[in-house]
Amino acid sequence: MGKKFPNLFIFIGKTQILKKYTKIVKNLSLKHVKYLIKFQGVKMLFKDIARILKEVPYMSNLEGKVVYDFIRRSGFQNILELGFAHGTSTCYFAAAIEENGSGLITTMDNQLAKDRKPNIFALLNKTKLSRYVKPIFADSSYTWELMKIIENQTIRGVCKPQFDFCFLDGAHTWEVDGLTFFLVEKLLKPGGWILFDDLEWSFAQSPSLQNSKVVQKMPEDQKTTPQVKKVFSLLVCQHQNFENIKIFNDWGWAQKRTRTKNESTMKSQKIINKMYSRQIFKSNIDKIFKKIKRFLKS
Protein backbone atom coordinates (compact mmCIF):
# COMPACT_ATOMS: atom_id res chain seq x y z
CA MET A 1 0.00 0.00 0.00
CA GLY A 2 3.02 2.25 0.25
CA LYS A 3 1.71 4.32 3.08
CA LYS A 4 0.94 3.04 6.57
CA PHE A 5 -2.44 3.96 7.92
CA PRO A 6 -3.33 4.18 11.63
CA ASN A 7 -5.58 1.54 13.14
CA LEU A 8 -9.17 1.78 11.94
CA PHE A 9 -12.02 0.69 14.15
CA ILE A 10 -14.42 -1.00 11.77
CA PHE A 11 -17.44 -2.40 13.53
CA ILE A 12 -19.43 -5.38 12.28
CA GLY A 13 -22.77 -4.34 10.76
CA LYS A 14 -22.34 -0.57 10.49
CA THR A 15 -18.66 -0.02 9.50
CA GLN A 16 -18.23 3.06 11.69
CA ILE A 17 -14.91 4.83 11.14
CA LEU A 18 -13.28 7.45 13.31
CA LYS A 19 -14.02 10.93 11.96
CA LYS A 20 -10.39 11.98 11.66
CA TYR A 21 -9.78 9.16 9.14
CA THR A 22 -12.90 9.72 7.01
CA LYS A 23 -11.05 11.39 4.11
CA ILE A 24 -8.45 8.63 3.98
CA VAL A 25 -11.07 5.87 3.94
CA LYS A 26 -13.02 7.50 1.09
CA ASN A 27 -9.93 7.22 -1.10
CA LEU A 28 -9.41 3.52 -0.37
CA SER A 29 -10.64 0.77 -2.64
CA LEU A 30 -12.74 -2.10 -1.28
CA LYS A 31 -9.66 -4.30 -1.58
CA HIS A 32 -7.66 -1.96 0.66
CA VAL A 33 -10.47 -1.73 3.23
CA LYS A 34 -10.57 -5.55 3.44
CA TYR A 35 -6.79 -5.53 3.89
CA LEU A 36 -7.06 -3.10 6.79
CA ILE A 37 -9.81 -5.13 8.42
CA LYS A 38 -7.67 -8.25 8.24
CA PHE A 39 -4.31 -6.86 9.30
CA GLN A 40 -5.07 -3.71 11.30
CA GLY A 41 -7.61 -5.45 13.53
CA VAL A 42 -11.35 -5.58 14.14
CA LYS A 43 -12.33 -5.15 17.77
CA MET A 44 -14.48 -7.86 19.31
CA LEU A 45 -17.43 -6.18 21.02
CA PHE A 46 -19.24 -8.04 23.82
CA LYS A 47 -22.38 -8.72 21.77
CA ASP A 48 -20.23 -10.38 19.11
CA ILE A 49 -18.24 -12.49 21.56
CA ALA A 50 -21.43 -13.50 23.39
CA ARG A 51 -23.02 -14.70 20.17
CA ILE A 52 -19.99 -16.87 19.32
CA LEU A 53 -19.70 -18.36 22.83
CA LYS A 54 -23.40 -18.74 23.63
CA GLU A 55 -23.52 -22.53 23.21
CA VAL A 56 -20.01 -23.31 24.51
CA PRO A 57 -19.54 -24.44 28.15
CA TYR A 58 -18.60 -23.59 30.88
CA MET A 59 -19.31 -19.86 31.29
CA SER A 60 -22.71 -18.38 30.48
CA ASN A 61 -23.20 -15.08 28.65
CA LEU A 62 -24.39 -13.53 31.92
CA GLU A 63 -21.28 -14.63 33.81
CA GLY A 64 -19.17 -13.57 30.85
CA LYS A 65 -20.69 -10.09 31.00
CA VAL A 66 -19.80 -9.79 34.69
CA VAL A 67 -16.09 -10.59 34.20
CA TYR A 68 -15.94 -8.65 30.92
CA ASP A 69 -17.31 -5.50 32.60
CA PHE A 70 -15.05 -6.00 35.61
CA ILE A 71 -11.89 -6.13 33.49
CA ARG A 72 -13.04 -3.29 31.24
CA ARG A 73 -13.75 -0.94 34.13
CA SER A 74 -10.80 -1.97 36.30
CA GLY A 75 -8.37 -1.61 33.41
CA PHE A 76 -6.53 -4.79 34.41
CA GLN A 77 -3.92 -5.95 31.89
CA ASN A 78 -2.19 -8.98 33.40
CA ILE A 79 -4.60 -11.84 34.02
CA LEU A 80 -4.00 -15.36 35.31
CA GLU A 81 -6.56 -18.07 34.58
CA LEU A 82 -6.30 -21.54 36.10
CA GLY A 83 -8.52 -24.04 34.33
CA PHE A 84 -9.75 -22.88 30.92
CA ALA A 85 -11.42 -26.07 29.55
CA HIS A 86 -12.73 -24.99 26.11
CA GLY A 87 -11.42 -21.44 26.53
CA THR A 88 -14.82 -19.76 26.86
CA SER A 89 -13.92 -17.64 29.87
CA THR A 90 -10.54 -16.91 28.28
CA CYS A 91 -12.26 -15.33 25.28
CA TYR A 92 -14.40 -13.09 27.50
CA PHE A 93 -11.24 -11.91 29.29
CA ALA A 94 -9.41 -11.38 26.01
CA ALA A 95 -12.28 -9.39 24.49
CA ALA A 96 -12.21 -7.04 27.50
CA ILE A 97 -8.43 -6.67 27.26
CA GLU A 98 -8.72 -5.84 23.56
CA GLU A 99 -11.23 -3.11 24.37
CA ASN A 100 -8.83 -1.76 27.02
CA GLY A 101 -6.08 -1.56 24.42
CA SER A 102 -3.47 -4.04 25.66
CA GLY A 103 -2.77 -6.89 28.03
CA LEU A 104 -2.03 -10.60 28.32
CA ILE A 105 -3.86 -13.60 29.74
CA THR A 106 -1.70 -16.44 31.04
CA THR A 107 -4.08 -19.40 31.13
CA MET A 108 -3.41 -22.97 32.26
CA ASP A 109 -5.03 -26.37 32.00
CA ASN A 110 -3.92 -29.98 31.56
CA GLN A 111 -2.91 -31.71 28.33
CA LEU A 112 -6.41 -33.19 27.90
CA ALA A 113 -7.76 -29.70 27.18
CA LYS A 114 -6.23 -29.97 23.71
CA ASP A 115 -8.75 -32.71 22.86
CA ARG A 116 -11.85 -30.71 23.78
CA LYS A 117 -14.21 -29.75 20.97
CA PRO A 118 -13.97 -26.90 20.47
CA ASN A 119 -10.61 -26.41 22.15
CA ILE A 120 -9.07 -23.10 23.17
CA PHE A 121 -7.21 -22.67 19.88
CA ALA A 122 -10.41 -23.05 17.85
CA LEU A 123 -12.23 -20.43 19.94
CA LEU A 124 -9.32 -17.99 19.89
CA ASN A 125 -9.06 -18.31 16.12
CA LYS A 126 -12.79 -17.84 15.71
CA THR A 127 -12.80 -14.72 17.89
CA LYS A 128 -9.44 -13.48 16.53
CA LEU A 129 -8.15 -12.93 20.07
CA SER A 130 -5.11 -15.24 20.05
CA ARG A 131 -2.60 -12.40 20.40
CA TYR A 132 -3.86 -11.63 23.91
CA VAL A 133 -3.57 -15.18 25.26
CA LYS A 134 -0.69 -17.42 26.35
CA PRO A 135 -2.06 -20.96 26.89
CA ILE A 136 -0.02 -23.37 29.02
CA PHE A 137 -0.79 -27.11 29.03
CA ALA A 138 0.52 -28.63 32.25
CA ASP A 139 1.78 -32.22 32.31
CA SER A 140 0.70 -32.74 35.91
CA SER A 141 -0.75 -29.69 37.68
CA TYR A 142 -0.80 -25.94 37.29
CA THR A 143 0.85 -25.71 40.72
CA TRP A 144 4.10 -26.79 39.04
CA GLU A 145 3.70 -24.13 36.35
CA LEU A 146 3.02 -21.50 39.03
CA MET A 147 6.24 -22.56 40.76
CA LYS A 148 8.11 -21.76 37.54
CA ILE A 149 6.54 -18.29 37.35
CA ILE A 150 7.37 -17.58 41.00
CA GLU A 151 10.94 -18.68 40.32
CA ASN A 152 11.20 -16.33 37.32
CA GLN A 153 9.68 -13.47 39.31
CA THR A 154 12.03 -13.92 42.27
CA ILE A 155 14.84 -11.39 42.56
CA ARG A 156 17.20 -11.50 45.57
CA GLY A 157 14.86 -13.78 47.47
CA VAL A 158 11.70 -11.74 46.87
CA CYS A 159 8.89 -12.61 44.45
CA LYS A 160 7.70 -9.64 42.41
CA PRO A 161 3.89 -9.81 41.91
CA GLN A 162 2.87 -10.07 38.26
CA PHE A 163 -0.92 -10.38 37.95
CA ASP A 164 -3.84 -7.98 38.47
CA PHE A 165 -6.55 -10.63 38.48
CA CYS A 166 -6.78 -14.40 38.85
CA PHE A 167 -9.73 -16.61 37.88
CA LEU A 168 -9.60 -20.06 39.49
CA ASP A 169 -11.76 -22.78 37.94
CA GLY A 170 -9.49 -25.80 37.90
CA ALA A 171 -8.95 -28.91 39.99
CA HIS A 172 -11.74 -28.25 42.53
CA THR A 173 -9.82 -30.14 45.23
CA TRP A 174 -8.59 -29.04 48.64
CA GLU A 175 -5.10 -30.42 47.97
CA VAL A 176 -4.48 -28.67 44.65
CA ASP A 177 -6.45 -25.45 45.01
CA GLY A 178 -5.45 -24.95 48.64
CA LEU A 179 -1.79 -24.81 47.60
CA THR A 180 -2.73 -22.86 44.48
CA PHE A 181 -4.21 -20.04 46.55
CA PHE A 182 -0.94 -19.50 48.44
CA LEU A 183 1.04 -19.57 45.19
CA VAL A 184 -1.33 -17.06 43.56
CA GLU A 185 -1.08 -14.81 46.62
CA LYS A 186 2.64 -14.42 45.93
CA LEU A 187 1.97 -13.50 42.29
CA LEU A 188 -1.02 -11.20 42.82
CA LYS A 189 -0.35 -7.48 42.95
CA PRO A 190 -1.60 -5.48 45.97
CA GLY A 191 -5.12 -4.33 45.09
CA GLY A 192 -5.53 -7.27 42.69
CA TRP A 193 -8.44 -9.69 42.84
CA ILE A 194 -8.87 -13.46 42.89
CA LEU A 195 -12.16 -15.02 41.81
CA PHE A 196 -13.12 -18.59 42.71
CA ASP A 197 -15.69 -20.40 40.58
CA ASP A 198 -17.91 -23.32 41.69
CA LEU A 199 -18.02 -22.69 45.43
CA GLU A 200 -20.89 -25.18 45.80
CA TRP A 201 -19.56 -27.82 43.38
CA SER A 202 -18.74 -31.33 44.60
CA PHE A 203 -17.58 -34.55 42.95
CA ALA A 204 -20.77 -36.29 44.04
CA GLN A 205 -22.82 -33.75 42.05
CA SER A 206 -20.79 -34.05 38.85
CA PRO A 207 -22.58 -36.12 36.15
CA SER A 208 -19.29 -36.71 34.31
CA LEU A 209 -17.13 -37.57 37.34
CA GLN A 210 -19.30 -39.07 40.08
CA ASN A 211 -19.06 -42.61 38.68
CA SER A 212 -15.40 -42.43 37.66
CA LYS A 213 -12.89 -44.79 39.29
CA VAL A 214 -10.98 -41.92 40.89
CA VAL A 215 -14.08 -40.49 42.57
CA GLN A 216 -15.38 -43.92 43.60
CA LYS A 217 -12.16 -44.46 45.59
CA MET A 218 -12.58 -41.16 47.48
CA PRO A 219 -13.81 -41.13 51.08
CA GLU A 220 -17.51 -40.20 51.20
CA ASP A 221 -16.93 -36.80 52.82
CA GLN A 222 -14.46 -35.82 50.08
CA LYS A 223 -17.04 -36.74 47.43
CA THR A 224 -19.85 -34.71 48.96
CA THR A 225 -17.92 -31.71 50.32
CA PRO A 226 -17.68 -28.59 48.13
CA GLN A 227 -13.89 -28.42 48.40
CA VAL A 228 -13.45 -25.05 46.67
CA LYS A 229 -15.75 -23.55 49.29
CA LYS A 230 -13.50 -24.97 52.02
CA VAL A 231 -10.47 -23.34 50.38
CA PHE A 232 -12.33 -20.04 50.18
CA SER A 233 -13.78 -20.03 53.71
CA LEU A 234 -10.83 -21.53 55.61
CA LEU A 235 -7.86 -20.12 53.68
CA VAL A 236 -8.91 -17.02 51.74
CA CYS A 237 -11.33 -15.51 54.25
CA GLN A 238 -8.90 -16.03 57.12
CA HIS A 239 -5.83 -14.75 55.28
CA GLN A 240 -4.44 -11.49 56.65
CA ASN A 241 -3.55 -10.19 53.17
CA PHE A 242 -7.09 -10.37 51.78
CA GLU A 243 -10.14 -8.19 52.29
CA ASN A 244 -13.40 -7.21 50.60
CA ILE A 245 -14.57 -10.82 50.64
CA LYS A 246 -17.72 -11.21 48.58
CA ILE A 247 -19.85 -14.20 47.60
CA PHE A 248 -22.32 -13.87 44.73
CA ASN A 249 -24.15 -16.98 43.59
CA ASP A 250 -21.45 -19.62 43.03
CA TRP A 251 -18.53 -17.17 42.88
CA GLY A 252 -16.21 -16.01 45.64
CA TRP A 253 -14.29 -12.73 45.26
CA ALA A 254 -11.37 -11.49 47.37
CA GLN A 255 -9.02 -8.54 47.03
CA LYS A 256 -5.39 -8.48 48.08
CA ARG A 257 -4.77 -5.74 50.59
CA THR A 258 -2.84 -2.59 49.83
CA ARG A 259 -0.98 -0.60 52.45
CA THR A 260 -3.36 2.29 52.00
CA LYS A 261 -6.98 2.48 50.90
CA ASN A 262 -6.19 3.91 47.48
CA GLU A 263 -8.58 5.18 44.84
CA SER A 264 -8.22 2.16 42.53
CA THR A 265 -9.10 -0.24 45.37
CA MET A 266 -12.29 1.63 46.18
CA LYS A 267 -13.12 1.90 42.47
CA SER A 268 -12.93 -1.87 41.89
CA GLN A 269 -15.15 -2.50 44.94
CA LYS A 270 -17.78 -0.17 43.52
CA ILE A 271 -17.52 -1.86 40.11
CA ILE A 272 -18.31 -5.30 41.56
CA ASN A 273 -21.21 -4.00 43.66
CA LYS A 274 -22.66 -2.13 40.69
CA MET A 275 -22.33 -5.11 38.34
CA TYR A 276 -24.14 -7.45 40.69
CA SER A 277 -26.84 -4.88 41.50
CA ARG A 278 -27.65 -4.75 37.78
CA GLN A 279 -27.53 -8.54 37.50
CA ILE A 280 -29.90 -9.02 40.45
CA PHE A 281 -32.27 -6.36 39.07
CA LYS A 282 -32.32 -8.02 35.64
CA SER A 283 -32.85 -11.45 37.22
CA ASN A 284 -35.81 -10.16 39.24
CA ILE A 285 -37.36 -8.54 36.16
CA ASP A 286 -37.00 -11.81 34.25
CA LYS A 287 -38.74 -13.70 37.06
CA ILE A 288 -41.63 -11.22 37.05
CA PHE A 289 -42.11 -11.57 33.28
CA LYS A 290 -42.06 -15.38 33.57
CA LYS A 291 -44.77 -15.25 36.24
CA ILE A 292 -46.87 -12.96 34.06
CA LYS A 293 -46.50 -15.34 31.09
CA ARG A 294 -47.52 -18.33 33.24
CA PHE A 295 -50.52 -16.39 34.56
CA LEU A 296 -51.66 -15.45 31.05
CA LYS A 297 -51.35 -19.05 29.85
CA SER A 298 -53.38 -20.43 32.77
C-alpha positions as CSV (number, residue, x, y, z in Angstrom):
1,M,0.0,0.0,0.0
2,G,3.0,2.3,0.3
3,K,1.7,4.3,3.1
4,K,0.9,3.0,6.6
5,F,-2.4,4.0,7.9
6,P,-3.3,4.2,11.6
7,N,-5.6,1.5,13.1
8,L,-9.2,1.8,11.9
9,F,-12.0,0.7,14.1
10,I,-14.4,-1.0,11.8
11,F,-17.4,-2.4,13.5
12,I,-19.4,-5.4,12.3
13,G,-22.8,-4.3,10.8
14,K,-22.3,-0.6,10.5
15,T,-18.7,0.0,9.5
16,Q,-18.2,3.1,11.7
17,I,-14.9,4.8,11.1
18,L,-13.3,7.5,13.3
19,K,-14.0,10.9,12.0
20,K,-10.4,12.0,11.7
21,Y,-9.8,9.2,9.1
22,T,-12.9,9.7,7.0
23,K,-11.1,11.4,4.1
24,I,-8.5,8.6,4.0
25,V,-11.1,5.9,3.9
26,K,-13.0,7.5,1.1
27,N,-9.9,7.2,-1.1
28,L,-9.4,3.5,-0.4
29,S,-10.6,0.8,-2.6
30,L,-12.7,-2.1,-1.3
31,K,-9.7,-4.3,-1.6
32,H,-7.7,-2.0,0.7
33,V,-10.5,-1.7,3.2
34,K,-10.6,-5.5,3.4
35,Y,-6.8,-5.5,3.9
36,L,-7.1,-3.1,6.8
37,I,-9.8,-5.1,8.4
38,K,-7.7,-8.2,8.2
39,F,-4.3,-6.9,9.3
40,Q,-5.1,-3.7,11.3
41,G,-7.6,-5.4,13.5
42,V,-11.3,-5.6,14.1
43,K,-12.3,-5.2,17.8
44,M,-14.5,-7.9,19.3
45,L,-17.4,-6.2,21.0
46,F,-19.2,-8.0,23.8
47,K,-22.4,-8.7,21.8
48,D,-20.2,-10.4,19.1
49,I,-18.2,-12.5,21.6
50,A,-21.4,-13.5,23.4
51,R,-23.0,-14.7,20.2
52,I,-20.0,-16.9,19.3
53,L,-19.7,-18.4,22.8
54,K,-23.4,-18.7,23.6
55,E,-23.5,-22.5,23.2
56,V,-20.0,-23.3,24.5
57,P,-19.5,-24.4,28.1
58,Y,-18.6,-23.6,30.9
59,M,-19.3,-19.9,31.3
60,S,-22.7,-18.4,30.5
61,N,-23.2,-15.1,28.7
62,L,-24.4,-13.5,31.9
63,E,-21.3,-14.6,33.8
64,G,-19.2,-13.6,30.8
65,K,-20.7,-10.1,31.0
66,V,-19.8,-9.8,34.7
67,V,-16.1,-10.6,34.2
68,Y,-15.9,-8.6,30.9
69,D,-17.3,-5.5,32.6
70,F,-15.0,-6.0,35.6
71,I,-11.9,-6.1,33.5
72,R,-13.0,-3.3,31.2
73,R,-13.7,-0.9,34.1
74,S,-10.8,-2.0,36.3
75,G,-8.4,-1.6,33.4
76,F,-6.5,-4.8,34.4
77,Q,-3.9,-5.9,31.9
78,N,-2.2,-9.0,33.4
79,I,-4.6,-11.8,34.0
80,L,-4.0,-15.4,35.3
81,E,-6.6,-18.1,34.6
82,L,-6.3,-21.5,36.1
83,G,-8.5,-24.0,34.3
84,F,-9.8,-22.9,30.9
85,A,-11.4,-26.1,29.6
86,H,-12.7,-25.0,26.1
87,G,-11.4,-21.4,26.5
88,T,-14.8,-19.8,26.9
89,S,-13.9,-17.6,29.9
90,T,-10.5,-16.9,28.3
91,C,-12.3,-15.3,25.3
92,Y,-14.4,-13.1,27.5
93,F,-11.2,-11.9,29.3
94,A,-9.4,-11.4,26.0
95,A,-12.3,-9.4,24.5
96,A,-12.2,-7.0,27.5
97,I,-8.4,-6.7,27.3
98,E,-8.7,-5.8,23.6
99,E,-11.2,-3.1,24.4
100,N,-8.8,-1.8,27.0
101,G,-6.1,-1.6,24.4
102,S,-3.5,-4.0,25.7
103,G,-2.8,-6.9,28.0
104,L,-2.0,-10.6,28.3
105,I,-3.9,-13.6,29.7
106,T,-1.7,-16.4,31.0
107,T,-4.1,-19.4,31.1
108,M,-3.4,-23.0,32.3
109,D,-5.0,-26.4,32.0
110,N,-3.9,-30.0,31.6
111,Q,-2.9,-31.7,28.3
112,L,-6.4,-33.2,27.9
113,A,-7.8,-29.7,27.2
114,K,-6.2,-30.0,23.7
115,D,-8.7,-32.7,22.9
116,R,-11.8,-30.7,23.8
117,K,-14.2,-29.7,21.0
118,P,-14.0,-26.9,20.5
119,N,-10.6,-26.4,22.1
120,I,-9.1,-23.1,23.2
121,F,-7.2,-22.7,19.9
122,A,-10.4,-23.1,17.9
123,L,-12.2,-20.4,19.9
124,L,-9.3,-18.0,19.9
125,N,-9.1,-18.3,16.1
126,K,-12.8,-17.8,15.7
127,T,-12.8,-14.7,17.9
128,K,-9.4,-13.5,16.5
129,L,-8.1,-12.9,20.1
130,S,-5.1,-15.2,20.1
131,R,-2.6,-12.4,20.4
132,Y,-3.9,-11.6,23.9
133,V,-3.6,-15.2,25.3
134,K,-0.7,-17.4,26.3
135,P,-2.1,-21.0,26.9
136,I,0.0,-23.4,29.0
137,F,-0.8,-27.1,29.0
138,A,0.5,-28.6,32.3
139,D,1.8,-32.2,32.3
140,S,0.7,-32.7,35.9
141,S,-0.8,-29.7,37.7
142,Y,-0.8,-25.9,37.3
143,T,0.8,-25.7,40.7
144,W,4.1,-26.8,39.0
145,E,3.7,-24.1,36.4
146,L,3.0,-21.5,39.0
147,M,6.2,-22.6,40.8
148,K,8.1,-21.8,37.5
149,I,6.5,-18.3,37.3
150,I,7.4,-17.6,41.0
151,E,10.9,-18.7,40.3
152,N,11.2,-16.3,37.3
153,Q,9.7,-13.5,39.3
154,T,12.0,-13.9,42.3
155,I,14.8,-11.4,42.6
156,R,17.2,-11.5,45.6
157,G,14.9,-13.8,47.5
158,V,11.7,-11.7,46.9
159,C,8.9,-12.6,44.5
160,K,7.7,-9.6,42.4
161,P,3.9,-9.8,41.9
162,Q,2.9,-10.1,38.3
163,F,-0.9,-10.4,37.9
164,D,-3.8,-8.0,38.5
165,F,-6.6,-10.6,38.5
166,C,-6.8,-14.4,38.9
167,F,-9.7,-16.6,37.9
168,L,-9.6,-20.1,39.5
169,D,-11.8,-22.8,37.9
170,G,-9.5,-25.8,37.9
171,A,-9.0,-28.9,40.0
172,H,-11.7,-28.2,42.5
173,T,-9.8,-30.1,45.2
174,W,-8.6,-29.0,48.6
175,E,-5.1,-30.4,48.0
176,V,-4.5,-28.7,44.6
177,D,-6.5,-25.4,45.0
178,G,-5.4,-25.0,48.6
179,L,-1.8,-24.8,47.6
180,T,-2.7,-22.9,44.5
181,F,-4.2,-20.0,46.6
182,F,-0.9,-19.5,48.4
183,L,1.0,-19.6,45.2
184,V,-1.3,-17.1,43.6
185,E,-1.1,-14.8,46.6
186,K,2.6,-14.4,45.9
187,L,2.0,-13.5,42.3
188,L,-1.0,-11.2,42.8
189,K,-0.4,-7.5,42.9
190,P,-1.6,-5.5,46.0
191,G,-5.1,-4.3,45.1
192,G,-5.5,-7.3,42.7
193,W,-8.4,-9.7,42.8
194,I,-8.9,-13.5,42.9
195,L,-12.2,-15.0,41.8
196,F,-13.1,-18.6,42.7
197,D,-15.7,-20.4,40.6
198,D,-17.9,-23.3,41.7
199,L,-18.0,-22.7,45.4
200,E,-20.9,-25.2,45.8
201,W,-19.6,-27.8,43.4
202,S,-18.7,-31.3,44.6
203,F,-17.6,-34.6,42.9
204,A,-20.8,-36.3,44.0
205,Q,-22.8,-33.8,42.0
206,S,-20.8,-34.1,38.8
207,P,-22.6,-36.1,36.1
208,S,-19.3,-36.7,34.3
209,L,-17.1,-37.6,37.3
210,Q,-19.3,-39.1,40.1
211,N,-19.1,-42.6,38.7
212,S,-15.4,-42.4,37.7
213,K,-12.9,-44.8,39.3
214,V,-11.0,-41.9,40.9
215,V,-14.1,-40.5,42.6
216,Q,-15.4,-43.9,43.6
217,K,-12.2,-44.5,45.6
218,M,-12.6,-41.2,47.5
219,P,-13.8,-41.1,51.1
220,E,-17.5,-40.2,51.2
221,D,-16.9,-36.8,52.8
222,Q,-14.5,-35.8,50.1
223,K,-17.0,-36.7,47.4
224,T,-19.8,-34.7,49.0
225,T,-17.9,-31.7,50.3
226,P,-17.7,-28.6,48.1
227,Q,-13.9,-28.4,48.4
228,V,-13.5,-25.1,46.7
229,K,-15.7,-23.5,49.3
230,K,-13.5,-25.0,52.0
231,V,-10.5,-23.3,50.4
232,F,-12.3,-20.0,50.2
233,S,-13.8,-20.0,53.7
234,L,-10.8,-21.5,55.6
235,L,-7.9,-20.1,53.7
236,V,-8.9,-17.0,51.7
237,C,-11.3,-15.5,54.2
238,Q,-8.9,-16.0,57.1
239,H,-5.8,-14.7,55.3
240,Q,-4.4,-11.5,56.6
241,N,-3.5,-10.2,53.2
242,F,-7.1,-10.4,51.8
243,E,-10.1,-8.2,52.3
244,N,-13.4,-7.2,50.6
245,I,-14.6,-10.8,50.6
246,K,-17.7,-11.2,48.6
247,I,-19.8,-14.2,47.6
248,F,-22.3,-13.9,44.7
249,N,-24.2,-17.0,43.6
250,D,-21.4,-19.6,43.0
251,W,-18.5,-17.2,42.9
252,G,-16.2,-16.0,45.6
253,W,-14.3,-12.7,45.3
254,A,-11.4,-11.5,47.4
255,Q,-9.0,-8.5,47.0
256,K,-5.4,-8.5,48.1
257,R,-4.8,-5.7,50.6
258,T,-2.8,-2.6,49.8
259,R,-1.0,-0.6,52.4
260,T,-3.4,2.3,52.0
261,K,-7.0,2.5,50.9
262,N,-6.2,3.9,47.5
263,E,-8.6,5.2,44.8
264,S,-8.2,2.2,42.5
265,T,-9.1,-0.2,45.4
266,M,-12.3,1.6,46.2
267,K,-13.1,1.9,42.5
268,S,-12.9,-1.9,41.9
269,Q,-15.1,-2.5,44.9
270,K,-17.8,-0.2,43.5
271,I,-17.5,-1.9,40.1
272,I,-18.3,-5.3,41.6
273,N,-21.2,-4.0,43.7
274,K,-22.7,-2.1,40.7
275,M,-22.3,-5.1,38.3
276,Y,-24.1,-7.5,40.7
277,S,-26.8,-4.9,41.5
278,R,-27.6,-4.8,37.8
279,Q,-27.5,-8.5,37.5
280,I,-29.9,-9.0,40.5
281,F,-32.3,-6.4,39.1
282,K,-32.3,-8.0,35.6
283,S,-32.8,-11.5,37.2
284,N,-35.8,-10.2,39.2
285,I,-37.4,-8.5,36.2
286,D,-37.0,-11.8,34.2
287,K,-38.7,-13.7,37.1
288,I,-41.6,-11.2,37.0
289,F,-42.1,-11.6,33.3
290,K,-42.1,-15.4,33.6
291,K,-44.8,-15.3,36.2
292,I,-46.9,-13.0,34.1
293,K,-46.5,-15.3,31.1
294,R,-47.5,-18.3,33.2
295,F,-50.5,-16.4,34.6
296,L,-51.7,-15.4,31.0
297,K,-51.3,-19.1,29.8
298,S,-53.4,-20.4,32.8
